Amino acid sequence: MPEISRSPATPATTSDNRSAASARPSRRVFQHRILRRESIIGWLFVLPALLMYAIFVLLPLLLSIQYSFFRWDGIGPMTWVGLRNYITVLEDPDLVATIFNAFRLVVFFSLIPVMLGLVVASIIHRVATGRLGAIARTVLFLPQVIPLVAAGIIWGWLLALPGLINQILNAIGLTSVTRAWLGDFDWALPAVGLIGVWVLLGFCTVLLLTGITKIDPALYESARIDGASWMTEFINITVPLLRQEIGVCLTVTVIAALAAFDIVYVSTAGGPGNSTAVPGIQIYILAFTEQRIGLASALAVMLMLLVLIVILPIQRLSREVMR
């Protein structure tokens, strides 16, 4: 039986293997350097925004938390009071009432715009197509372009006793209903809420309409073949597939309601009495009118925590839907 000879590896083959093995680490090092360089460049681009965010958001937030533990008029020395400012916020009925007013505004600023936005977006998607749909979206989104201060002034004129709203009511024979809407203790807050509906309806409608355009048209065609009505399509197809967009709308509008300031300040300044006072208005009054910086900071911190408590469950539900 012939013996099988095993020839040793040639020097050229051995050197090639060694060069390939040495090339792999060098290639990894090179790629690591490129990634590190790109990361540094990315952080350099982000750094100006981070600095602005730290100066105008994080620093005031930390200072507000610090001031909330002191009694301070903004000029003289600060006196440590611990949690006394927070206890005052919870015990003062006027301050607690501002929080309840903010939650009442959630109905007008959030729930009504989202529900109406769903209906209007569905109608526009079904009926108003092409140029008509573009005009409808532009008209509805217009309040987002108008400054909120200007919107508050305009609606202040419309809702005044001699304003256009009361003139229309007089024209159709509802003279007994007319009133100074923003000066009535019972109707001032709903009137402010009406302004919020007008401002936020366009935002919700456009966002939800964008979401509807992403839904597979075959689903609607199948439902129509099966004889489904518009309401059936709306309940079983449109609403379930827009949960992510609805979550975004709720997040933005709830924050707008709880942190409302400009519309309320321009239209009623918290009056009459404290019927439209919200935490944002009360923080402004405490800090810049009564010079109670510590108490104003405590209310601001509690408002921030309240917003987080309300928003985080909405965000969590949106993430679960995305999964």
N, C-alpha and C positions, 0 to 999 in steps of 0.2 A: 504494500500500500504506500503510495507516494506521500511524502511528508509535505504538508501545506506550509509554505513559508510566509511569515508575517513581516512585511517590510516596515521598518520604522518610518515615522513621519518625516518628510523632507524638511529641511531648514526653511524653505520658502513657505510651506504650509504652516509651520509653527509660528513664524514671524507674522503671517497674515492674521492668525487667530489672536495673537497677542495685540496687534494693532487694533483689531476690531473690538477686543475687550477693553482696551484703553480708550477707544473712541466713545464707548457708551457713557462712562462717567463724565467725560468732558462735554458730551452733548447734553447730558442732564444738567450739568453746572451752567452751561450756556443758556438753556431754557429757563433755569431758575433765575438767572440774572435778568433775562428779558422780562419774566413775570414780575420780579421785584422792581425793575425799573418802571414798568407800566403801572404797578400799584402806587409807587411814589408819585408818578405824574398824575394819577387819578386823585390822590389825596391833595395834591397841590391845587388842582382845579376845584375840589370841594372845600378847601380850607377857607376861602373868603366867606362862603355861605355859612360854614360852621361858626366862624368868628361872629358874624352878624347875628346868628341864632343865639349864640352864647351871651352876647352883649345885650340883646333886646328881648330875649325870652327867658333863658335860664337864670341870668343874674337877677332880673326883677322878680322872678319866681322865688329864688332863694332869699332875697331881701324881704319879700312879703311874708314868707314863713318866719323869718327872724323878727320882723316888726310885730307879728301877731302875738308874740309873747311879752310885749312891752306896752306900757301906756306912754304915748308920745304925741306931741302936738305938731311934730314936723320941724321944730326949731330948737326947743330947749333940750335938756337931758332926758334920756329915756329911763323909765322906771320898770323894773321887772315885775310882771304880774302873773307869770305862768300861764295857766289855762283859763284865767279869768275872762279874757275877751271871748273865748269860745263859749263859755258858760253864759255870758251876757247875750250872745247871738241866739242861743237856744231858749233863753228865758224871756227875752224881749218880744212881746206879741207883734210889734210893728215889723221887726226884722224877720220873724217867722212868717208873717203874712206876705212879705215880698217873695219868699220861696214858694209859697202856695200860688201866688200870682204867676210866677214863672211856669209852674206846672200847668196852670190854666192856659197859658199861652202856647204850650206844647200842642194842645188840641188844634189851635188855629195855625200855628207856624209849621206843624209837622203832619198831624194825622189828616187834616182836611186837604192840604196840598198834595200829599201822596195819593190819597184815594181819588181825588179829582184828576190828578195827573195820570193815573192809570186809565181812567175812563176816557179822558181827552186824547191821550196818546193812542189808545186802541181805536178810537173813532178816526183820528187823522190817518193812521196806518191803513184803515179799511176803506175810507171814503176819499180823503183829501190826498191825492197823490200828485206828483210832479210839481209844477210851479205853485199850485194852490197850497200844497203841503209845506213848501218852503216859506211861503208868506205867513202861514199859520204859525210855524215855528218861530219866525222872526218876531211876529207881534207878541206871542206869548213870552218870549225870552227878553223882550225889551225892558221890563222892570229890573232885570239883573244889570243892565247897563247904566240905568239911571242911578245917581248917588242916593243912598238911603235918606240923607238929610233932605234932599230935594223932594223925594217921595213923601216924606213926613209932612213937609210944608204944603205940598199939593193936596194931600188928603186932608190936612187940617182945614184948607179952604173948602173942599168938597163936603166935609162933614160938619161945617159950621152951621149955625141956625139959619142964616140966609144963603147957605151953600146950595150946590146943584142937587145933592141928594134930597134935601127937604123940598126943593122946588119941584122935583119930579113927583115926590109923594103928594104934594099939594095938587099937582096937575091931574093925578089919577084919583083924587078924592080921599086920600088918606092923611088929611090934615091932623087928625088926632094922634097920629103916630110920630109926627115930626117933633124933633127936639134937638138940643145942642149935644150931639152924640158924644163928642169928646169931653163935654163938661157934665155929663150925667153920671152919677155915682154907680148906677147899675149897668149902664151901657158903654162906659168909657173903655173898659178892658176888651169887650167884644169888638168895639170899633177899632182899637189898636190891632186886635187879632185879624180883622178884615184887611188891614194894610199888609200884615204879614202874609196872608193868603195870596194877595195880589202880587207881592214881591216874589214869593217862593214857588208859586204855581208853575211859572214858566221853566224854572230850573228843573223841577221834578218831571214835567212833561217832556222836555227835550231829552233828559237822561233816560227816561223810561222808553221813549220812542226809539232811541238808539238801541236799547236792548231788544225791543220788539223786532227791529230789522235783522237782528242776528238769529232769530228763531227760524228754524227750517220751514219754509212755506209748505212743504209736503205735509206737515202736521195739520195745517189749516185745511188744505185740500182734502185730506183724508176725512177730517171731521165734517166738512161740507158734503162729501159724498155720502157719509153715513146719516146726513140729515140734521146735523147739529146746528143749533141756533147761535146767534152772535153771543148771547149770554153764556151758553155752554162752552163755546170756544174761549171766552174771556176767563171763565172760572177754572176750566180744566187744562188749558194750554198756556194762556198768556200769563196769568198770575203765578203759577208754579215755576215757570221758566224765567221769571223776572225777579226771583228772590234776592239775587246778588245786587241788582240795581236798586231794588226796594230798600235793602240794607244800607246802601250808600246814601239814598235820599233821606232815610230816617236819621242816619248819623249826622248829616249836615244840618238838617232842619231842627233836630232836637238841640244841637249845640246853639243854633241861632236863637231858639226860644229861651233856653236857660241863660244864655249870655246876652240877651237883648239889651241894647242901650240906646243907640242912635235914633231909631224910629220912635221909641217911647219918649225919649228926652225932647225931641223936636215937636212931637204931636201933643203931649200932655205934661211932660216934665214930672211924671209920677202922680199927677193929680187927676181929678179933684180929690183933695185929701190925700190918702194913700191908696186909692182904689186901683191905680195902675202902677204903683211902685213895684219895681223888680229889683233883684240883687244888684244889677249893674248901676241903676240909678241910686240906690241906697249907698253903695260903695263910694260913688262920686260925692254924694252929700256929706257922708261921714268924713271923707278924707279932705275935701277941698272947701267945704263950708263950715263944718264943725271942728275941723282940725283934730279928729280922733283917728290918727293914722293906725294905731294898733288894732282898734275895733274894726276899721275898714279892711285891714289886712286879714284879720281873722275871718271876716265874712267872705273875702275873696278866696281864701284857701278852702273854706267850706264849699263855696260854689264850685271850685275846681274839682274837689272830691265828689261832689254831687254829679257833675257832668261825667266823670269817669265811671261812677257807679251805674249810671243810666246807659252810657255808651258801650262799655265793655261787653255786656251781654249781647247787644246788637251785633257787635263785631264778631263775637264768638259764634253766633248763629250763622252769620254770613260765611265764615270760614268753614263751618260744618257743611253748609250747602255746597260750597265750592269743591269740597272733597267728594 
